Amino acid sequence: GEKTFARATASEYLDAVRAFEIQVPDGKGGWKAVFKGGSIGGFGVDVNFKPVKARKVRLAITESTGAPSIWDFALYKSARKPAA
């Protein structure tokens, strides 16, 4: 069934990704971005966005300098709390 998520993390082995989107189905047979980001890099990204509910999600690489080497992609129900 559908799950709610408001945070995502992604990591890549090499630093090839220059732009990416986290996308969910738009209800019309296509996809819509719920988050747009830049480089993922070796240290990865940890991003928050408005909570969204979906059965499917995809990490779309929209720009890269070569073949992406994603080794981790995870979704979380709640946004990360800012450091105190």
Solvent accessible surface area in square Angstrom, and as a share of the most:
residue,aa,sasa,rsa
1,G,90,0.86
2,E,97,0.43
3,K,143,0.61
4,T,50,0.29
5,F,9,0.04
6,A,4,0.03
7,R,51,0.19
8,A,2,0.01
9,T,22,0.13
10,A,3,0.03
11,S,17,0.11
12,E,1,0.00
13,Y,164,0.62
14,L,102,0.51
15,D,77,0.40
16,A,8,0.07
17,V,0,0.00
18,R,90,0.33
19,A,24,0.19
20,F,4,0.02
21,E,32,0.14
22,I,2,0.01
23,Q,18,0.08
24,V,3,0.02
25,P,53,0.33
26,D,50,0.26
27,G,75,0.73
28,K,182,0.77
29,G,83,0.80
30,G,27,0.26
31,W,86,0.30
32,K,106,0.45
33,A,37,0.29
34,V,37,0.21
35,F,49,0.20
36,K,145,0.61
37,G,21,0.20
38,G,38,0.36
39,S,57,0.37
40,I,7,0.03
41,G,11,0.10
42,G,50,0.48
43,F,210,0.88
44,G,20,0.19
45,V,33,0.19
46,D,49,0.25
47,V,21,0.12
48,N,58,0.30
49,F,24,0.10
50,K,174,0.74
51,P,90,0.57
52,V,25,0.14
53,K,126,0.53
54,A,10,0.08
55,R,179,0.65
56,K,122,0.52
57,V,44,0.25
58,R,103,0.38
59,L,38,0.19
60,A,20,0.16
61,I,57,0.29
62,T,77,0.45
63,E,101,0.45
64,S,46,0.29
65,T,99,0.58
66,G,39,0.37
67,A,85,0.66
68,P,58,0.36
69,S,31,0.20
70,I,61,0.31
71,W,167,0.59
72,D,57,0.30
73,F,65,0.27
74,A,29,0.23
75,L,58,0.29
76,Y,86,0.33
77,K,156,0.66
78,S,74,0.48
79,A,50,0.39
80,R,106,0.39
81,K,175,0.74
82,P,119,0.75
83,A,104,0.81
84,A,156,1.21
